[in-house]
Amino acid sequence: DSTAPATPTGLAVSAGFELVWLTWAANTEADLNNYEIYQLTTSTPAPVAGTAPTYRSGATQLAITGLTPGTQYWFWIRAVDTSGNKSAW
């Protein structure tokens, strides 16, 4: 298998004190393995294909805690299948 999964859609962020709750729409690929999430405190540089993820999730949601109050964060997400193929961020 060399076909990458579709890029996840519907990423939504809810903020709380020192935390954010990320949710997104589920991918429909039968061989989906997990999602990788990348976090930065600036909007650039956007992650490229080889960028290592900051977090991984097997679900369509992730709570990120321990964030610094008053700091803006940017998040990107990509899907990974069981063959290791990765969607775009």
N, CA, C and O atoms as a CHARMM CRD file, in Angstrom:
* protein
*
  356
    1    1 ASP  N      0.85100  -1.17800   0.00000 PROA 1      0.00000
    2    1 ASP  CA     0.00000   0.00000   0.00000 PROA 1      0.00000
    3    1 ASP  C      0.89200   1.23500   0.00000 PROA 1      0.00000
    4    1 ASP  O      1.74500   1.39300   0.87300 PROA 1      0.00000
    5    2 SER  N      0.69500   2.09000  -0.96400 PROA 2      0.00000
    6    2 SER  CA     1.47400   3.33000  -1.01500 PROA 2      0.00000
    7    2 SER  C      0.57200   4.55400  -1.10900 PROA 2      0.00000
    8    2 SER  O      1.03500   5.65200  -1.41600 PROA 2      0.00000
    9    3 THR  N     -0.71200   4.36300  -0.84300 PROA 3      0.00000
   10    3 THR  CA    -1.66900   5.46600  -0.91100 PROA 3      0.00000
   11    3 THR  C     -1.83300   6.09900   0.46200 PROA 3      0.00000
   12    3 THR  O     -2.19700   5.43200   1.43100 PROA 3      0.00000
   13    4 ALA  N     -1.56000   7.39400   0.53000 PROA 4      0.00000
   14    4 ALA  CA    -1.70400   8.12100   1.79800 PROA 4      0.00000
   15    4 ALA  C     -3.17300   8.35400   2.11700 PROA 4      0.00000
   16    4 ALA  O     -3.98800   8.49700   1.20500 PROA 4      0.00000
   17    5 PRO  N     -3.52000   8.39500   3.38900 PROA 5      0.00000
   18    5 PRO  CA    -4.90400   8.72300   3.75800 PROA 5      0.00000
   19    5 PRO  C     -5.21500  10.18000   3.40700 PROA 5      0.00000
   20    5 PRO  O     -4.31100  10.97600   3.15200 PROA 5      0.00000
   21    6 ALA  N     -6.48700  10.50700   3.39900 PROA 6      0.00000
   22    6 ALA  CA    -6.91300  11.88500   3.15800 PROA 6      0.00000
   23    6 ALA  C     -6.45800  12.76700   4.32100 PROA 6      0.00000
   24    6 ALA  O     -6.32000  12.31000   5.45600 PROA 6      0.00000
   25    7 THR  N     -6.23300  14.03100   4.00800 PROA 7      0.00000
   26    7 THR  CA    -5.89400  14.99400   5.05400 PROA 7      0.00000
   27    7 THR  C     -7.11300  15.19800   5.95000 PROA 7      0.00000
   28    7 THR  O     -8.20600  15.44200   5.44000 PROA 7      0.00000
   29    8 PRO  N     -6.95600  15.10600   7.26600 PROA 8      0.00000
   30    8 PRO  CA    -8.09200  15.31200   8.17700 PROA 8      0.00000
   31    8 PRO  C     -8.71400  16.69500   7.99400 PROA 8      0.00000
   32    8 PRO  O     -8.03400  17.65800   7.63900 PROA 8      0.00000
   33    9 THR  N     -9.99300  16.76700   8.23900 PROA 9      0.00000
   34    9 THR  CA   -10.73900  18.01800   8.11000 PROA 9      0.00000
   35    9 THR  C    -11.47200  18.32500   9.41000 PROA 9      0.00000
   36    9 THR  O    -11.56400  17.48700  10.30700 PROA 9      0.00000
   37   10 GLY  N    -11.98800  19.54300   9.48700 PROA 10     0.00000
   38   10 GLY  CA   -12.84400  19.91500  10.60500 PROA 10     0.00000
   39   10 GLY  C    -12.13400  20.13300  11.91900 PROA 10     0.00000
   40   10 GLY  O    -12.75000  20.00000  12.97700 PROA 10     0.00000
   41   11 LEU  N    -10.84800  20.46500  11.88500 PROA 11     0.00000
   42   11 LEU  CA   -10.12900  20.69800  13.13900 PROA 11     0.00000
   43   11 LEU  C    -10.73900  21.88700  13.87800 PROA 11     0.00000
   44   11 LEU  O    -10.85600  22.98300  13.32900 PROA 11     0.00000
   45   12 ALA  N    -11.12200  21.65300  15.12500 PROA 12     0.00000
   46   12 ALA  CA   -11.70300  22.69600  15.97000 PROA 12     0.00000
   47   12 ALA  C    -10.94800  22.71200  17.29100 PROA 12     0.00000
   48   12 ALA  O    -10.49900  21.67400  17.77800 PROA 12     0.00000
   49   13 VAL  N    -10.81600  23.89600  17.85700 PROA 13     0.00000
   50   13 VAL  CA   -10.06700  24.06800  19.10200 PROA 13     0.00000
   51   13 VAL  C    -10.94200  24.77300  20.12700 PROA 13     0.00000
   52   13 VAL  O    -11.55000  25.80200  19.83400 PROA 13     0.00000
   53   14 SER  N    -11.00000  24.21400  21.32600 PROA 14     0.00000
   54   14 SER  CA   -11.65800  24.85300  22.46700 PROA 14     0.00000
   55   14 SER  C    -10.58100  25.11000  23.51300 PROA 14     0.00000
   56   14 SER  O     -9.82300  24.20700  23.86800 PROA 14     0.00000
   57   15 ALA  N    -10.51800  26.33100  23.99700 PROA 15     0.00000
   58   15 ALA  CA    -9.46500  26.69200  24.94200 PROA 15     0.00000
   59   15 ALA  C     -9.99200  26.75600  26.36500 PROA 15     0.00000
   60   15 ALA  O    -11.15000  27.09900  26.60400 PROA 15     0.00000
   61   16 GLY  N     -9.12900  26.42400  27.28900 PROA 16     0.00000
   62   16 GLY  CA    -9.39900  26.55300  28.71000 PROA 16     0.00000
   63   16 GLY  C     -8.14300  27.11000  29.37500 PROA 16     0.00000
   64   16 GLY  O     -7.22000  27.54700  28.68700 PROA 16     0.00000
   65   17 PHE  N     -8.10200  27.09900  30.68800 PROA 17     0.00000
   66   17 PHE  CA    -6.92900  27.59700  31.39700 PROA 17     0.00000
   67   17 PHE  C     -5.79300  26.59900  31.26100 PROA 17     0.00000
   68   17 PHE  O     -5.87700  25.47900  31.76400 PROA 17     0.00000
   69   18 GLU  N     -4.72500  27.00900  30.57700 PROA 18     0.00000
   70   18 GLU  CA    -3.53500  26.20600  30.35300 PROA 18     0.00000
   71   18 GLU  C     -3.80100  24.91900  29.57100 PROA 18     0.00000
   72   18 GLU  O     -3.03200  23.96300  29.66800 PROA 18     0.00000
   73   19 LEU  N     -4.89000  24.89500  28.79700 PROA 19     0.00000
   74   19 LEU  CA    -5.17100  23.70900  27.99800 PROA 19     0.00000
   75   19 LEU  C     -5.97800  24.06100  26.76000 PROA 19     0.00000
   76   19 LEU  O     -6.63500  25.10000  26.69600 PROA 19     0.00000
   77   20 VAL  N     -5.91100  23.17400  25.78300 PROA 20     0.00000
   78   20 VAL  CA    -6.79400  23.23400  24.62000 PROA 20     0.00000
   79   20 VAL  C     -7.33000  21.83800  24.37300 PROA 20     0.00000
   80   20 VAL  O     -6.68800  20.83800  24.69200 PROA 20     0.00000
   81   21 TRP  N     -8.52000  21.79200  23.79700 PROA 21     0.00000
   82   21 TRP  CA    -9.15800  20.54400  23.42200 PROA 21     0.00000
   83   21 TRP  C     -9.31200  20.57900  21.91600 PROA 21     0.00000
   84   21 TRP  O    -10.03700  21.42100  21.38700 PROA 21     0.00000
   85   22 LEU  N     -8.63500  19.66800  21.21300 PROA 22     0.00000
   86   22 LEU  CA    -8.71200  19.58700  19.75600 PROA 22     0.00000
   87   22 LEU  C     -9.67700  18.47700  19.36200 PROA 22     0.00000
   88   22 LEU  O     -9.65900  17.39700  19.95200 PROA 22     0.00000
   89   23 THR  N    -10.51100  18.73600  18.38000 PROA 23     0.00000
   90   23 THR  CA   -11.38400  17.70300  17.80300 PROA 23     0.00000
   91   23 THR  C    -11.33700  17.85700  16.28700 PROA 23     0.00000
   92   23 THR  O    -11.06700  18.94500  15.77700 PROA 23     0.00000
   93   24 TRP  N    -11.59700  16.77600  15.57200 PROA 24     0.00000
   94   24 TRP  CA   -11.60700  16.80400  14.11500 PROA 24     0.00000
   95   24 TRP  C    -12.48600  15.67000  13.61200 PROA 24     0.00000
   96   24 TRP  O    -12.85500  14.76500  14.35900 PROA 24     0.00000
   97   25 ALA  N    -12.81400  15.74300  12.31700 PROA 25     0.00000
   98   25 ALA  CA   -13.64900  14.71400  11.69000 PROA 25     0.00000
   99   25 ALA  C    -12.82200  13.44900  11.47500 PROA 25     0.00000
  100   25 ALA  O    -11.63600  13.51600  11.15100 PROA 25     0.00000
  101   26 ALA  N    -13.45600  12.31100  11.65600 PROA 26     0.00000
  102   26 ALA  CA   -12.77600  11.02500  11.48500 PROA 26     0.00000
  103   26 ALA  C    -12.51100  10.74100  10.01100 PROA 26     0.00000
  104   26 ALA  O    -13.35600  11.00600   9.15600 PROA 26     0.00000
  105   27 ASN  N    -11.33700  10.20400   9.72400 PROA 27     0.00000
  106   27 ASN  CA   -11.04900   9.71700   8.37600 PROA 27     0.00000
  107   27 ASN  C    -11.81400   8.42000   8.14700 PROA 27     0.00000
  108   27 ASN  O    -12.16400   7.72600   9.10100 PROA 27     0.00000
  109   28 THR  N    -12.07100   8.09600   6.89600 PROA 28     0.00000
  110   28 THR  CA   -12.87500   6.91400   6.57800 PROA 28     0.00000
  111   28 THR  C    -12.05300   5.74400   6.04900 PROA 28     0.00000
  112   28 THR  O    -12.62000   4.69300   5.75000 PROA 28     0.00000
  113   29 GLU  N    -10.74500   5.88900   5.92500 PROA 29     0.00000
  114   29 GLU  CA    -9.92000   4.79800   5.40700 PROA 29     0.00000
  115   29 GLU  C     -9.95100   3.60400   6.35500 PROA 29     0.00000
  116   29 GLU  O     -9.83900   3.75700   7.57100 PROA 29     0.00000
  117   30 ALA  N    -10.10400   2.41600   5.78200 PROA 30     0.00000
  118   30 ALA  CA   -10.16300   1.19000   6.59200 PROA 30     0.00000
  119   30 ALA  C     -8.82900   0.89400   7.27200 PROA 30     0.00000
  120   30 ALA  O     -8.80000   0.24700   8.31800 PROA 30     0.00000
  121   31 ASP  N     -7.73600   1.35600   6.69300 PROA 31     0.00000
  122   31 ASP  CA    -6.41600   1.06200   7.26000 PROA 31     0.00000
  123   31 ASP  C     -5.82900   2.23200   8.05500 PROA 31     0.00000
  124   31 ASP  O     -4.61600   2.30200   8.25200 PROA 31     0.00000
  125   32 LEU  N     -6.67900   3.13900   8.50500 PROA 32     0.00000
  126   32 LEU  CA    -6.19800   4.27200   9.30700 PROA 32     0.00000
  127   32 LEU  C     -5.59100   3.75600  10.61300 PROA 32     0.00000
  128   32 LEU  O     -6.18000   2.90500  11.28000 PROA 32     0.00000
  129   33 ASN  N     -4.42000   4.26900  10.97500 PROA 33     0.00000
  130   33 ASN  CA    -3.75800   3.85000  12.20400 PROA 33     0.00000
  131   33 ASN  C     -3.88700   4.89000  13.31100 PROA 33     0.00000
  132   33 ASN  O     -4.31200   4.57100  14.42100 PROA 33     0.00000
  133   34 ASN  N     -3.51900   6.14000  13.00800 PROA 34     0.00000
  134   34 ASN  CA    -3.58800   7.19000  14.01900 PROA 34     0.00000
  135   34 ASN  C     -3.49500   8.56100  13.36300 PROA 34     0.00000
  136   34 ASN  O     -3.40700   8.68600  12.14200 PROA 34     0.00000
  137   35 TYR  N     -3.51600   9.57300  14.20100 PROA 35     0.00000
  138   35 TYR  CA    -3.36200  10.95100  13.75900 PROA 35     0.00000
  139   35 TYR  C     -2.13700  11.53300  14.44000 PROA 35     0.00000
  140   35 TYR  O     -1.84700  11.21900  15.59400 PROA 35     0.00000
  141   36 GLU  N     -1.41600  12.38600  13.71300 PROA 36     0.00000
  142   36 GLU  CA    -0.27800  13.08000  14.28100 PROA 36     0.00000
  143   36 GLU  C     -0.60700  14.56800  14.33800 PROA 36     0.00000
  144   36 GLU  O     -1.16400  15.13100  13.39500 PROA 36     0.00000
  145   37 ILE  N     -0.25500  15.19200  15.45100 PROA 37     0.00000
  146   37 ILE  CA    -0.55600  16.60300  15.67500 PROA 37     0.00000
  147   37 ILE  C      0.77000  17.32900  15.89100 PROA 37     0.00000
  148   37 ILE  O      1.65500  16.84800  16.59900 PROA 37     0.00000
  149   38 TYR  N      0.88100  18.49200  15.26500 PROA 38     0.00000
  150   38 TYR  CA     2.08100  19.30800  15.39600 PROA 38     0.00000
  151   38 TYR  C      1.69000  20.64100  16.00500 PROA 38     0.00000
  152   38 TYR  O      0.68100  21.23000  15.61800 PROA 38     0.00000
  153   39 GLN  N      2.48100  21.11900  16.95400 PROA 39     0.00000
  154   39 GLN  CA     2.18300  22.35600  17.69000 PROA 39     0.00000
  155   39 GLN  C      3.35300  23.32400  17.58500 PROA 39     0.00000
  156   39 GLN  O      4.51300  22.93200  17.71200 PROA 39     0.00000
  157   40 LEU  N      3.03300  24.59600  17.34900 PROA 40     0.00000
  158   40 LEU  CA     4.02000  25.67000  17.35000 PROA 40     0.00000
  159   40 LEU  C      3.43700  26.88800  18.05000 PROA 40     0.00000
  160   40 LEU  O      2.22300  26.99000  18.22300 PROA 40     0.00000
  161   41 THR  N      4.29700  27.80400  18.44800 PROA 41     0.00000
  162   41 THR  CA     3.82800  29.07400  19.00600 PROA 41     0.00000
  163   41 THR  C      3.89300  30.18800  17.96600 PROA 41     0.00000
  164   41 THR  O      3.69600  31.35800  18.29300 PROA 41     0.00000
  165   42 THR  N      4.16800  29.82900  16.72500 PROA 42     0.00000
  166   42 THR  CA     4.10800  30.76600  15.59400 PROA 42     0.00000
  167   42 THR  C      3.40400  30.05400  14.44500 PROA 42     0.00000
  168   42 THR  O      3.36000  28.82400  14.41200 PROA 42     0.00000
  169   43 SER  N      2.85800  30.81000  13.51100 PROA 43     0.00000
  170   43 SER  CA     2.16000  30.18200  12.38800 PROA 43     0.00000
  171   43 SER  C      3.11900  29.71700  11.30000 PROA 43     0.00000
  172   43 SER  O      2.72500  28.97700  10.39900 PROA 43     0.00000
  173   44 THR  N      4.35900  30.14200  11.37600 PROA 44     0.00000
  174   44 THR  CA     5.36100  29.70400  10.40500 PROA 44     0.00000
  175   44 THR  C      6.62200  29.29200  11.14600 PROA 44     0.00000
  176   44 THR  O      6.90900  29.88700  12.18500 PROA 44     0.00000
  177   45 PRO  N      7.37000  28.34600  10.69800 PROA 45     0.00000
  178   45 PRO  CA     7.12300  27.65500   9.44200 PROA 45     0.00000
  179   45 PRO  C      6.07800  26.56100   9.62400 PROA 45     0.00000
  180   45 PRO  O      6.07600  25.85000  10.62900 PROA 45     0.00000
  181   46 ALA  N      5.20000  26.43600   8.64900 PROA 46     0.00000
  182   46 ALA  CA     4.23700  25.33600   8.66500 PROA 46     0.00000
  183   46 ALA  C      5.01200  24.01900   8.51500 PROA 46     0.00000
  184   46 ALA  O      6.05300  23.99500   7.85800 PROA 46     0.00000
  185   47 PRO  N      4.53200  22.95100   9.10000 PROA 47     0.00000
  186   47 PRO  CA     5.26200  21.68300   9.00200 PROA 47     0.00000
  187   47 PRO  C      5.30400  21.17700   7.56100 PROA 47     0.00000
  188   47 PRO  O      4.36900  21.38500   6.78800 PROA 47     0.00000
  189   48 VAL  N      6.38700  20.52200   7.21900 PROA 48     0.00000
  190   48 VAL  CA     6.54100  19.87600   5.91900 PROA 48     0.00000
  191   48 VAL  C      6.44600  18.37100   6.11800 PROA 48     0.00000
  192   48 VAL  O      6.33200  17.90100   7.25000 PROA 48     0.00000
  193   49 ALA  N      6.49100  17.62400   5.04300 PROA 49     0.00000
  194   49 ALA  CA     6.26000  16.17400   5.09600 PROA 49     0.00000
  195   49 ALA  C      7.09300  15.46500   6.15800 PROA 49     0.00000
  196   49 ALA  O      6.56600  14.59900   6.85700 PROA 49     0.00000
  197   50 GLY  N      8.37600  15.80000   6.30400 PROA 50     0.00000
  198   50 GLY  CA     9.24500  15.09400   7.23600 PROA 50     0.00000
  199   50 GLY  C      9.20500  15.57700   8.67000 PROA 50     0.00000
  200   50 GLY  O      9.95500  15.07000   9.50500 PROA 50     0.00000
  201   51 THR  N      8.35000  16.54700   8.98600 PROA 51     0.00000
  202   51 THR  CA     8.28500  17.09100  10.33900 PROA 51     0.00000
  203   51 THR  C      7.77400  16.05400  11.33000 PROA 51     0.00000
  204   51 THR  O      6.75200  15.41000  11.09100 PROA 51     0.00000
  205   52 ALA  N      8.48400  15.89400  12.44000 PROA 52     0.00000
  206   52 ALA  CA     8.05200  14.95500  13.48300 PROA 52     0.00000
  207   52 ALA  C      6.87400  15.55800  14.24600 PROA 52     0.00000
  208   52 ALA  O      6.85700  16.75900  14.51200 PROA 52     0.00000
  209   53 PRO  N      5.89100  14.72800  14.59700 PROA 53     0.00000
  210   53 PRO  CA     4.73700  15.24500  15.32700 PROA 53     0.00000
  211   53 PRO  C      5.07400  15.56500  16.77900 PROA 53     0.00000
  212   53 PRO  O      6.00900  15.00900  17.35500 PROA 53     0.00000
  213   54 THR  N      4.30300  16.46100  17.34600 PROA 54     0.00000
  214   54 THR  CA     4.42100  16.78500  18.76000 PROA 54     0.00000
  215   54 THR  C      3.60800  15.79500  19.58700 PROA 54     0.00000
  216   54 THR  O      3.99200  15.43700  20.70000 PROA 54     0.00000
  217   55 TYR  N      2.47100  15.35500  19.02500 PROA 55     0.00000
  218   55 TYR  CA     1.55700  14.42700  19.70800 PROA 55     0.00000
  219   55 TYR  C      1.03100  13.41000  18.70700 PROA 55     0.00000
  220   55 TYR  O      1.08000  13.62200  17.49500 PROA 55     0.00000
  221   56 ARG  N      0.52500  12.29400  19.24300 PROA 56     0.00000
  222   56 ARG  CA    -0.17200  11.28200  18.44200 PROA 56     0.00000
  223   56 ARG  C     -1.48000  10.95700  19.14900 PROA 56     0.00000
  224   56 ARG  O     -1.57000  11.01200  20.37600 PROA 56     0.00000
  225   57 SER  N     -2.49300  10.61700  18.35600 PROA 57     0.00000
  226   57 SER  CA    -3.78400  10.23500  18.92500 PROA 57     0.00000
  227   57 SER  C     -4.42600   9.15900  18.06100 PROA 57     0.00000
  228   57 SER  O     -4.40100   9.23900  16.83300 PROA 57     0.00000
  229   58 GLY  N     -4.99400   8.16200  18.70600 PROA 58     0.00000
  230   58 GLY  CA    -5.75500   7.13800  17.99300 PROA 58     0.00000
  231   58 GLY  C     -7.21400   7.50500  17.88200 PROA 58     0.00000
  232   58 GLY  O     -7.99100   6.79000  17.24800 PROA 58     0.00000
  233   59 ALA  N     -7.59700   8.61000  18.48900 PROA 59     0.00000
  234   59 ALA  CA    -8.98200   9.07500  18.48000 PROA 59     0.00000
  235   59 ALA  C     -9.07800  10.37500  17.69500 PROA 59     0.00000
  236   59 ALA  O     -8.07100  10.87700  17.19400 PROA 59     0.00000
  237   60 THR  N    -10.27700  10.91800  17.58700 PROA 60     0.00000
  238   60 THR  CA   -10.49200  12.18000  16.86400 PROA 60     0.00000
  239   60 THR  C    -10.57800  13.35900  17.83000 PROA 60     0.00000
  240   60 THR  O    -11.30900  14.32300  17.60200 PROA 60     0.00000
  241   61 GLN  N     -9.82500  13.25600  18.89400 PROA 61     0.00000
  242   61 GLN  CA    -9.79000  14.33000  19.88400 PROA 61     0.00000
  243   61 GLN  C     -8.50500  14.21300  20.69300 PROA 61     0.00000
  244   61 GLN  O     -7.92700  13.13500  20.82500 PROA 61     0.00000
  245   62 LEU  N     -8.08100  15.33800  21.22300 PROA 62     0.00000
  246   62 LEU  CA    -6.87500  15.34800  22.03500 PROA 62     0.00000
  247   62 LEU  C     -6.91700  16.55100  22.96200 PROA 62     0.00000
  248   62 LEU  O     -7.18200  17.66800  22.51900 PROA 62     0.00000
  249   63 ALA  N     -6.65800  16.33400  24.24100 PROA 63     0.00000
  250   63 ALA  CA    -6.52500  17.41700  25.21000 PROA 63     0.00000
  251   63 ALA  C     -5.03600  17.67000  25.40700 PROA 63     0.00000
  252   63 ALA  O     -4.27200  16.74800  25.69200 PROA 63     0.00000
  253   64 ILE  N     -4.63500  18.92400  25.25300 PROA 64     0.00000
  254   64 ILE  CA    -3.24000  19.30500  25.45100 PROA 64     0.00000
  255   64 ILE  C     -3.19600  20.23400  26.66000 PROA 64     0.00000
  256   64 ILE  O     -3.81200  21.29900  26.65300 PROA 64     0.00000
  257   65 THR  N     -2.47800  19.83300  27.68100 PROA 65     0.00000
  258   65 THR  CA    -2.43300  20.58700  28.93100 PROA 65     0.00000
  259   65 THR  C     -1.04900  21.18800  29.15500 PROA 65     0.00000
  260   65 THR  O     -0.10800  20.89500  28.41700 PROA 65     0.00000
  261   66 GLY  N     -0.93300  22.02900  30.17700 PROA 66     0.00000
  262   66 GLY  CA     0.34200  22.61300  30.54900 PROA 66     0.00000
  263   66 GLY  C      0.77600  23.75300  29.64500 PROA 66     0.00000
  264   66 GLY  O      1.96300  24.07300  29.58300 PROA 66     0.00000
  265   67 LEU  N     -0.16500  24.36900  28.94300 PROA 67     0.00000
  266   67 LEU  CA     0.16700  25.46600  28.03900 PROA 67     0.00000
  267   67 LEU  C      0.36100  26.76100  28.83100 PROA 67     0.00000
  268   67 LEU  O     -0.15100  26.90000  29.94200 PROA 67     0.00000
  269   68 THR  N      1.09500  27.69300  28.25700 PROA 68     0.00000
  270   68 THR  CA     1.37900  28.96600  28.90300 PROA 68     0.00000
  271   68 THR  C      0.25100  29.95300  28.65400 PROA 68     0.00000
  272   68 THR  O     -0.05800  30.23900  27.49700 PROA 68     0.00000
  273   69 PRO  N     -0.38100  30.48900  29.70900 PROA 69     0.00000
  274   69 PRO  CA    -1.45600  31.47000  29.51800 PROA 69     0.00000
  275   69 PRO  C     -0.97100  32.67600  28.71500 PROA 69     0.00000
  276   69 PRO  O      0.16100  33.13100  28.88400 PROA 69     0.00000
  277   70 GLY  N     -1.83700  33.18700  27.84100 PROA 70     0.00000
  278   70 GLY  CA    -1.52200  34.35700  27.04300 PROA 70     0.00000
  279   70 GLY  C     -0.67500  34.07300  25.80800 PROA 70     0.00000
  280   70 GLY  O     -0.33000  34.99900  25.07300 PROA 70     0.00000
  281   71 THR  N     -0.33900  32.82100  25.57100 PROA 71     0.00000
  282   71 THR  CA     0.46400  32.44600  24.40700 PROA 71     0.00000
  283   71 THR  C     -0.44400  31.88500  23.32400 PROA 71     0.00000
  284   71 THR  O     -1.32400  31.07100  23.60400 PROA 71     0.00000
  285   72 GLN  N     -0.22800  32.32300  22.08100 PROA 72     0.00000
  286   72 GLN  CA    -0.98200  31.75300  20.96600 PROA 72     0.00000
  287   72 GLN  C     -0.29100  30.48000  20.50500 PROA 72     0.00000
  288   72 GLN  O      0.93700  30.39300  20.48400 PROA 72     0.00000
  289   73 TYR  N     -1.10000  29.49800  20.13900 PROA 73     0.00000
  290   73 TYR  CA    -0.57800  28.23200  19.62400 PROA 73     0.00000
  291   73 TYR  C     -1.23400  27.93500  18.28700 PROA 73     0.00000
  292   73 TYR  O     -2.38800  28.29100  18.05100 PROA 73     0.00000
  293   74 TRP  N     -0.47800  27.27600  17.41500 PROA 74     0.00000
  294   74 TRP  CA    -0.99300  26.81000  16.13300 PROA 74     0.00000
  295   74 TRP  C     -0.85600  25.29700  16.11200 PROA 74     0.00000
  296   74 TRP  O      0.11200  24.73300  16.62400 PROA 74     0.00000
  297   75 PHE  N     -1.86500  24.64200  15.49700 PROA 75     0.00000
  298   75 PHE  CA    -1.88200  23.18400  15.43300 PROA 75     0.00000
  299   75 PHE  C     -2.15200  22.72800  14.01300 PROA 75     0.00000
  300   75 PHE  O     -2.95100  23.33300  13.29800 PROA 75     0.00000
  301   76 TRP  N     -1.48700  21.66600  13.61000 PROA 76     0.00000
  302   76 TRP  CA    -1.71700  21.00500  12.33100 PROA 76     0.00000
  303   76 TRP  C     -1.93400  19.53200  12.63300 PROA 76     0.00000
  304   76 TRP  O     -1.44400  19.01900  13.63900 PROA 76     0.00000
  305   77 ILE  N     -2.67100  18.85400  11.76000 PROA 77     0.00000
  306   77 ILE  CA    -2.96000  17.44200  11.95800 PROA 77     0.00000
  307   77 ILE  C     -2.79200  16.70000  10.63600 PROA 77     0.00000
  308   77 ILE  O     -3.06400  17.24600   9.56600 PROA 77     0.00000
  309   78 ARG  N     -2.34300  15.45500  10.72100 PROA 78     0.00000
  310   78 ARG  CA    -2.28600  14.58800   9.54300 PROA 78     0.00000
  311   78 ARG  C     -2.67500  13.17900   9.96900 PROA 78     0.00000
  312   78 ARG  O     -2.57000  12.81500  11.14000 PROA 78     0.00000
  313   79 ALA  N     -3.12000  12.40300   9.00600 PROA 79     0.00000
  314   79 ALA  CA    -3.52500  11.02100   9.24000 PROA 79     0.00000
  315   79 ALA  C     -2.40500  10.08200   8.80400 PROA 79     0.00000
  316   79 ALA  O     -1.67300  10.37100   7.85700 PROA 79     0.00000
  317   80 VAL  N     -2.27800   8.94800   9.50900 PROA 80     0.00000
  318   80 VAL  CA    -1.27000   7.94200   9.20100 PROA 80     0.00000
  319   80 VAL  C     -1.97800   6.59400   9.09400 PROA 80     0.00000
  320   80 VAL  O     -2.79100   6.24600   9.95000 PROA 80     0.00000
  321   81 ASP  N     -1.66600   5.83200   8.03600 PROA 81     0.00000
  322   81 ASP  CA    -2.30400   4.51900   7.89600 PROA 81     0.00000
  323   81 ASP  C     -1.38600   3.41800   8.42800 PROA 81     0.00000
  324   81 ASP  O     -0.26500   3.68800   8.86100 PROA 81     0.00000
  325   82 THR  N     -1.86600   2.18800   8.39200 PROA 82     0.00000
  326   82 THR  CA    -1.11000   1.06300   8.96000 PROA 82     0.00000
  327   82 THR  C      0.16300   0.74500   8.18500 PROA 82     0.00000
  328   82 THR  O      1.03000   0.03700   8.69800 PROA 82     0.00000
  329   83 SER  N      0.29400   1.25200   6.96100 PROA 83     0.00000
  330   83 SER  CA     1.52300   1.05900   6.17900 PROA 83     0.00000
  331   83 SER  C      2.51200   2.19000   6.39800 PROA 83     0.00000
  332   83 SER  O      3.59700   2.18300   5.81600 PROA 83     0.00000
  333   84 GLY  N      2.15400   3.16100   7.22900 PROA 84     0.00000
  334   84 GLY  CA     3.03400   4.27700   7.50400 PROA 84     0.00000
  335   84 GLY  C      2.90300   5.44000   6.52800 PROA 84     0.00000
  336   84 GLY  O      3.66000   6.40700   6.61500 PROA 84     0.00000
  337   85 ASN  N      1.94700   5.35700   5.59500 PROA 85     0.00000
  338   85 ASN  CA     1.69500   6.47700   4.68500 PROA 85     0.00000
  339   85 ASN  C      1.06600   7.61300   5.46500 PROA 85     0.00000
  340   85 ASN  O      0.20700   7.39100   6.31900 PROA 85     0.00000
  341   86 LYS  N      1.49800   8.84200   5.16700 PROA 86     0.00000
  342   86 LYS  CA     1.00600  10.00600   5.90200 PROA 86     0.00000
  343   86 LYS  C      0.34500  10.99200   4.95600 PROA 86     0.00000
  344   86 LYS  O      0.84000  11.24100   3.85700 PROA 86     0.00000
  345   87 SER  N     -0.77400  11.54800   5.39000 PROA 87     0.00000
  346   87 SER  CA    -1.43300  12.59100   4.61400 PROA 87     0.00000
  347   87 SER  C     -0.62900  13.87300   4.72800 PROA 87     0.00000
  348   87 SER  O      0.35100  13.94100   5.47000 PROA 87     0.00000
  349   88 ALA  N     -1.04700  14.87900   3.99300 PROA 88     0.00000
  350   88 ALA  CA    -0.45800  16.20900   4.17700 PROA 88     0.00000
  351   88 ALA  C     -0.91700  16.73700   5.53900 PROA 88     0.00000
  352   88 ALA  O     -1.91800  16.28000   6.09100 PROA 88     0.00000
  353   89 TRP  N     -0.17400  17.69500   6.06000 PROA 89     0.00000
  354   89 TRP  CA    -0.59000  18.34500   7.31500 PROA 89     0.00000
  355   89 TRP  C     -1.82800  19.17000   7.05200 PROA 89     0.00000
  356   89 TRP  O     -2.35300  19.80400   7.96700 PROA 89     0.00000
